[in-house]
Amino acid sequence: MRHTLMIVLAGATGLLAGALPAAAAERAAPPRVVIRDGVTQPTFSFKDAIRQTVYVETPVDSDHDGKKDRVAVFVTRPKETDAGLKVASILEGSPYFSGTIDDPYHPADVTDYPRLAPWSPSTAPWTPPNYNRVYYDNYFVSRGYAVLAASTLGTGESDGCPGAVSPAETTAMKTVVEWLTGKAKAYAADGSPVTAGWSTHNVAMAGKSYDGTLPLATASTGVAGLKTVVSISGVASWYDYYRGNGGVIAPGGYEGEDADLHAKVVLTRKNPAACTAAMHEIEKRMDRVSGDYNAFWDERNFAEKAGRFKASVLVTGGLNDWNVKPNQFLNLWQALGRAGVPRKLWIHQAEHDDPIDVRGQAWLDTANRWFAHWLYGVPNGVMSEPKVDFERSPGQWTTAPDWPAPGARPVDMRLGGGQPGTLGAGVPSGRQGFVDAPARTADQLTAEPDKADPNRLIYLTPKLSKGLRLSGTPEIRVNASVDGRSPYLSALLVDYGTDTRFADFAATDKQWCFGDSIPTDPGCRTVKKYVTKETPYQIVTRGWLDVRNRHSASRTEPITPGRTYAFDWKLVPYDYAFKPGHRIGLVIMATDHDYTLRYPAGTKVSVQLGGSTLRLPLTTG
């Protein structure tokens, strides 16, 4: 009888469900992610989302305390995940959730050899992490994603020691991905095990700068479950960030910074003294004296490991970013192409900025479609669009099949006699020299192109009869002798001609609110705008060489004073339009005050014009 009654009730229940209004039937259905118009829809409450901190156990012991390091991970997920809903994950790893420590920069002025600033672990009170905001959490949690914030080793609530995206840091982030795929362990604060039973096992990593570098590092491990990464102004090679062709080079605006300093400023864990030995190990291995490429830098060269990527990559960068320079996104982009990795590139005209601040809703729409395709398998056509979105000038966007511009061709320009000298055709001969003056800035040495200057050489084209577009990597060959303390040769590519040019990407007093979860969370950001000003010239791009590394960035070879050598090096890649009536200029100097180390003044450089050339990738228009 009881069996018969159950059948009746089951049938009655089905009949009742069929008789309910559509809205009531939808409420009775299991929670699900809604997909419409090629993207997931905002159907979950960000305000009511579940928030929890878990501690993922990694296989590394970077502070050598005999215990496996655990990484603190803050999870925000729709409350419906406790009722059977499974969602994909967007993970942002970062060393910044507990802020930074003020540590002294290394001296940029060299008296005998490059030295390090003295350092001791911070004794300041510990600062708990602040996870507000991580990667657009108010936007994506409401759309059916879990958004996670993971403090890197040695920061915030995590164990271990920072390492400038060391192999240990990379392994730790890999382990967080593995926890989301059921292959690693995590624990609550009370020590009880925590699983990610709500996870679909499909994971993305996303973030900007250091947070955009960790996705590349993690992808280079080939970890299963990491389906895609979004790298905004990420570092593809740490050597190219802190070094250049054997030279010790600063990121723009941070003269005196180096890999060890970055690890020290984010050492915000409790008991930072536990990482003293680890910080000194970085100081030693990074080799600030020779500047050579070595095993330390090879461990942190993620573009070189593109063949291991199983994740697709959406990469963005700014042409005016002299912190994470354009060579980072170009080298990565080309390496991904050679490896056959699915990829998309956004290039904007701003600096070290998030594309949401450059092209707000268009970027959110792209990210939304990107994650829907790679994490939920939505066939929304995002991969059939042109691969490159390029901002030609502030606010003027176009698309392209690739970058640099496929139509750009190398044009060789010879250096001609006189000061100012000529840049173009001809078969020049003779020598010209200058004396290094490290106290003078690049702008001071560039500002007066039609005057001779004892501290640099300059070469100019005639006024252009038609516009030329530079797209790609300029290269220079200089036959020269170097006699003195400074080992540097620096080259500047300059546009001479009065024009209104980019000056800044600055905040306004307006707010843009893009959060539309249910109930609505504001999620406001300060609106930014391009600032321009009229200037008589612009340094377009630059590049550096330690002359002792003339054959290889990995090998220092002394030079003989007075002997002429062939020095070849690349400038930072760029995309720039030279207008009709302007002149293209090449400035050659030794010390680049704001980027290279500054040795004592007086190094003499003598350039042999014959065989010295500038090669530019150019197209008309």
N, C-alpha and C positions, 0 to 999 in steps of 0.2 A: 504493500500500500504506500509506504513511504517512497518507494522507487517511482511509482506511478505519479505521486504528488509532485515529485521533483520535475518530472517531464512536463507536467502541466504548468508548473511555475516557470520553468524555462521557456516554454512556449508562450506563456502569458507575458513574460518579460519581453520577448521578442516582439509580440504584438503591440505591447505598450510603447516600445521604442519606435516602432513604425508609425504609431499614431501621434507621437509627440511632434510639436512644431520643429522646424529645421534647426532653429537656434538651440533648443533644448537638446536635440540629438547631437549637435556639434559639441555641446558642453559635456555630454556623456561619453564622447569618443576619447580615446587615449590622446594625450598631448602629442603634438607633432610639429615639426618645422614646416612652415608654409612657404612654398616656392611659387613665385609668380613673376612674369616678365623677366625671367632669367636670373632672378636673385631671391634670396630669402627675405621674408617680410617681417616687419617689426610687430610681432604678436606676443612678446613676453615682457614682463615688467622688470625693468632694471632696478627700480626701487626695492622690489620684493625679492631680488635675486639672493641666492645662497652665497655667503662669503665665508671662506674658511682658509686657514693656514695649515699647510702640511709640510713635512720635512722629508725630502727625498734622499734616500741613502745612496751615495755614489761609491764606486770602487776605488776612489783615490784618497790619499792621506797627505794633502799638500802642506799641512803644518807639522807633519811628522810627530803627532802625539800618540800614535799607536791605535787610533780609532778612524774608521771611515768617515770622511767628511759628509755632512748632511747639508742640503740646500733648502733654504726656506722658500716656499712657493705659495703665493696668495692667489686663491682661486675665486673667481666670480662666475656663477653659472645660473641659468634660469631655475627657478624653484621647482619647475616641472620635472627637472632631472631627478628629483627624489620620488617621482611618481612614474618612473619608467622611461622618460624621455632621454634619448641619447643624442649628444651634440658633438660637433667637431670643436677643435680647440685652436685658439690663437695665443701663442706664448711669446711674451717679451722678457728676455733676460737682460738684466741691467746691474751695474755696480753702483747706481746713483740713488737708490730708494732711501738710503740713510744719509744722503748728502755727501759732501766731500770735506777733506781736511786741508788746511792751508800748510803747504810745505814749501821750503825754499827752492827756487829754480837754480839749475846749474849755471855757473858763470859762462857767458858767451864770449867774453874777452879772454884770450889765451895769452899767458906770459911765457910759459915754458911748454906745457902740454895740456890738453883738455882735462879739466879737473871736475870732480863731483862736489856738489854742495853737501855739507854735513847734515846728517839726518838722525833722528831718534823717533821712536813710536809715540804717537799722540797719547797724552794723559787726560784729554778732555772727557767730560761725561759722555757716556754712550747715548746715541740718538736712535730711538726706535724708527723703523722704516715707515715711510708714507707712500702708500700704493695708489694714491689719487693724483693723477690718472695714469693708467697704462694704455696700451694701444687702442684708443678710441673705444674704451670699454662700454660707455653708455650707448654707443651706436651699434656695436656688434653683439652684445649680450642680448639685447632686445630682438635681434634677428636670428637667434638660435645658435649662438656660439658660446662656449666657455672662454673667458679671457683670463690668462694667467700671468702673474708677475713673479719672476724668479730672481732672487738676489744672488749675484755671482759669488764665488768663493771669497771668503774673507770680508764680505760686506754685509751690513745689516744683521740679520739673525742667522746667517749662514756660517758654517764652520770653514776652516781652511784659510788659504792665503790668496790674495789677488796675484795675477800674473800677466797682465796685458794680453788677454786672450791666449793664455798658455794652453798646452795640451791638457793639463788638469782641468782648467776652466771649461774647455771644449767638451771633455768627457763628462763633466758635471751637467752641462746643458743637454748632452746626448742622453744622459740617464733620466732627466726630467721627461724627455720625449718617450723614452722607454717605459716610464711609469704610466704615461697616458695610453700606451699600447699594451699594458698588462705585463711588462717584462722587467719591472723594477719595483722595489719596495719603498713605501713612504709611511710615515708615522705622524700621529697627532702629537700635540705638546705633552700629553700625558703618557706617551709611549705606545698607545694602542695603534695597531696597523690601520692604514687607510688605503682603500683601493679607488681607482677611477672607473667604477662600474658604469658611470654615465657617459663615458667616452666612446665615440665611434671608432677610435684608433686612428683617425685622420687628423694630423697636426700641421699647423703653420707656425712659423716664427716670423716676427716682424719687429721693427724698431728703427731708430735713427741714431747715427753716429756709432758709439760703442755698442749700443743696443741694435744697430743695424749690421754690426760686424759679427756678433755672436751667431746670427743665423747662418752666415757664410761659413764660419768655422764649424758649426754643427753639421751643416749640409756636407762638408768635406769629409765627414766620417762615413757617409753613406747609410746613416741610421734608417732603419725601416720605420715607416709611419710618418716621417717628415715629408709631406707632400709638396709643400711650397714654402718659399721664403720671400719676404718683402724687405729689401735692404735699402734704407734711406740714408744716403751719405755714409755708407759703410766703408770700412777699410778692407780692401782686398789683399793688401800686402803691407805689413807693418814696416818693412824696410823702406818702402817708398813713402811712408808717412814721416819717419824720423831720419831717413838717410836719402842720399841721392848720388848715384854713380861713385860710391866710395866716400862721399862727403857727409859730415854731420849736418843735417838740415832741419830747421825748426818748422813745425806747422805754423801757418800764418797767424801772427799775433801772440805766439807763445814761445818766444826766443828763450832758450834755456831748458825747455821741457825735453824729456826723453822717456823711454819705455818704463824705466824704474820709477820715475816721478809719477807717471799715471797710476801705477800700482799703489804707490804710497798715498796718493790723495784720496783713493777710494777704500783705504784700509780702515773701515768703519765697524768692524766686528768688535765684540767684547774681547778684552785682553789682546790688543793689537801687538803687544810685545812678543807674542807667540810667533809672529811672522818676521822677526828681525833677520833671522838667517836667510829666509826666502827673499827678502828685499835685497840683501847684499849679494845674493846669488844672481839676481837680475842685473845689478850694477856691473858685475864681473862679465857675465855672458853677453850683454848687449854691446860691449866694447866701444865706448865713446871716444877712445883715443884714435884707433885706426879708421873707424867707420866702415869696416869691411862687412860684406854679406857673409854670414856664418850660419851654423846650425840653429842658433837662437832665432834668427830671422826666417830661416827656412821653415821652422815649425809654424810660423805665423804668416805664411804665404798661401792664402786660400785660393787665389786665382790659379796658382800652379796646380792645385788639387781639384780643378773643375771636373776632371774625368771621373771623380768619385761621386759626384752629385747624383742623387736620385730624385731630388726635389727640383721643381721648376723655380725660376727666379724672376721677380719683378724688382728692377733696380732703378733708383733715381739719384740724381746728383745735380749740383749747381755749378754753372760755368764760372761764377765769381766766388766759388768756395776755395779759399786758399788755406783752409784748415785741412779738410779731406779733399785733396785736389782732384781735378778731372782725370788725371792719369789712373786714379783708383777705379772709377766706373768704366773707363775705356778698357783698361787691361782685363778687368773682370768680364766685361761684355764680349770681348774678343775670345777670351779663354772659354767662356760658356758656348760660344758659337762653334769653336773648334771641337768641343766635346759633344756637341749635339744636344745640349740641355735646352729644354723649352724656356723661352726668355722674352721679356719685354722691358723697354727702357724709356724712362722719362728724363729729359734734360731741361732744366729751367735756367733762367737768367739770374736767379737770386744767389745767396751765399750759402752758409751752412744751415739751410732752412728746410722745414717740412713742406712737402708739396701741398698739404692741406691748407697751408698759409699762402701758397702761391696761386693755387687754382682749386679752391675749396671743394665745391660740390662735384666738379668733374673728377677730382681725385677720389673722393668718397665713392662715387659711382663706379669708378674703375676698380678700386679695392674690393668693393662689394661683389662685383661680377667675378673678379679674380678668385676670391675665396669660395664663392658659390661653385665655380667651375672645378677648382682643384680639391676642395674639401667635401663637396656634396655631389660632384659629378654632373652639374647642370650644363647642358649643351647650349650655352648662351652666346657663342661666337667670339668670345674674348680673344681666342687664339688665332682667329682668322683675320683679325684687324692688322693694319700696318704695325710692325714691331716697335717703331720709335715714335714717341710724341716729343716734339722739339719746340721750345719757345725761342723764336728767332729774335725777338725784341720784347720788352716788357708788355705782356698781355697778348702778344701775337703768336698763336700756336699753329703748328702744322704737323703733318705726319710724314714719315719716311720709311722705306723698307729696311734701312740700316743706317748706322753712323760709325765712323765719319761718312760724309757725303760720298756716295759711290762715284760721283763724277770728278772728285778732286784728284789732280795729278801732280806728281812732284815736279817742282820748278827749281832749278839750281841758279843761285845768284852769287856772282863773284864779288869779292871785296876789292874796291879800287882805291888808288892813292889819294893823298890829301887828307886834311881834317877840317870839316867833315869829309869823309871819303864817300865813294859811290858804291851803290849796291845794284848789280845787274849783270850785263854782258861785258865782254872784253877779256883781255889776258893781262891782268895786272902783274907788276913785279915790285921788288923793293921790300923794305921793312918799316914798321911803325911800332912805337912803344908807348908804354904808360907806366906810372908808379902807383901801387896800391895805396888807397887812403880809406881804411876801414871805418873811420868815423863818419864818412859821407854816405848818405842814403842813396838808394837807387833813383828816387825822384830828383835829388839834387844833381846827380850825374846825367840825368835824362832831360832836364828842363830846357836847356839851351842847345838845340841840335846844330845850330849854324855856327857855333863857336868851338874852337879847339879847347880841349881840357886835358891837363896833364895826368888826370887820374882815370881816364877811360878812352876808348876808341869808339867812333860812331861812323856808321855807313848808311847812306840814304838813297832810296830810289828817286828818280824824277817824279813830279806830280803825276798821279795815275790818270790816264785818259779814260779809263772805264773802271767800274767797280770790280773788286776781286773778293772772293770768299775764301778765307782760310778754314779748312776743316780737316783736323787730324793733328799729327805730331810733327812740329818743326824739328829739323836736325841741323847741327852745325859741325863743320870741320875747321879747326884752326891749327895751322902750323906755327908753332911758337916755342920760344925758350922762356923759362921761368927761373928767376934768381932771387931767392929770399925766403922768408919764414912761411908765408901763406901758401898752402897747396891748392887754392881754389882758382878756377876760372868760371865766370858767370856770364850768361848771355841774356839780354832782354830783347824781346820783339816789341816794337813800339809803333803805334799809329800816330803820325804827326798831321794835324789838321784840326782846326777848331770845330767842335761839334758838341751836341748835348748828349751826355753819356751817363751810364749807370753810376750812381754815387753810393746808394745804400738801399737796403730793404728794411724799412723802419715801421715800428708800431704806430697805429693811429689811436684815436680815442673812441673808436667804434668796436662793438662786439658782434661776433657771428655765432649764433647758437644752432648747432646741428643735431643735438640729441632729440630723438623723436620716439623714445621708448614709451611703454604704457605702464604706469602714468609717465608723462613726459619728464625727462631729466634735462635740464638746460644744456649742459655740455658746451659752455661758451668758450670761445677763443678770441683773443684780441686780433682785430683785423690789421693786416700789414699792407703796405703799399710801396711801390718803387719810388725812389727819390733820384732825380737826375740833376745834373748841373753842366753848364757849358765849360769845357776845358780845352786847352790848346793841344793836348796830346793824351794818350793813354798807353800805359804799359799793358800790352795784350797778354803776354805770357813770358815765362822765364825758365831757365834751366841751369844746372850746376854740375861741375866735375871736380873731383879731387884728382889732380894730375898724376898722383902716385897710383891711381887705379885706372890708368889709361887703357889697359888691356882687359881688366876684369874688375867688377865690383867686389869680388871675393879675394883679390890679391893686391896688397900694397907693394909697389916697386919704387924705390928711390929714383929721383931724376938727377941728372948731372947739370949743374948751373951752367948756362950759356949754350947748352946743346939744344938744337931744335927737334921737337917731336911733333908727330901728328896726333892731335887731340880731337876725338869725336864724342859728341854727347847729344842726347835728346832734350828738348824743352818739354814742358808740361803741355799735353794736347789741349787744343782749344778749337772753338768755332767762332769766327768773327768776320764781319763785313767791312772791308776797307772801301771807302767811298771815292768816287772820282774827285780829283783835285787834291787828295791826301797823299802823303809820302809814307812808305814803309821804312822803318828804321831798325837797325841792329846796333845795340850797344854792347860792347865787350868790356868787362871789368874783372877784377879779381874777387874781392869780398863783396857779397851782397848783404849789406848791413843788417837787414831784418830777417834773414834766413840762414846764412852760414855762420860758422864760428868766425871770430874776429881776431886774427893774429896781429902782432905788431906791424905798424905801417912800414912801407918802404920796399916791399917786394916789387921787382922790376919784371915786366912782361914785354917781350919783343915778338911781334907778329909778322910772319913772312906772308905777304899778300898772295903770292903765287901758290895755288892749290888750296887756299882758304875759301870756303863756300858756305852759304846758307841755303838749305833746302826747305822749301815750303810746299805743303800740299794745297793747291789752289784750284779754284774753279771760277768762272766768270759769273757776274750777277751779284 
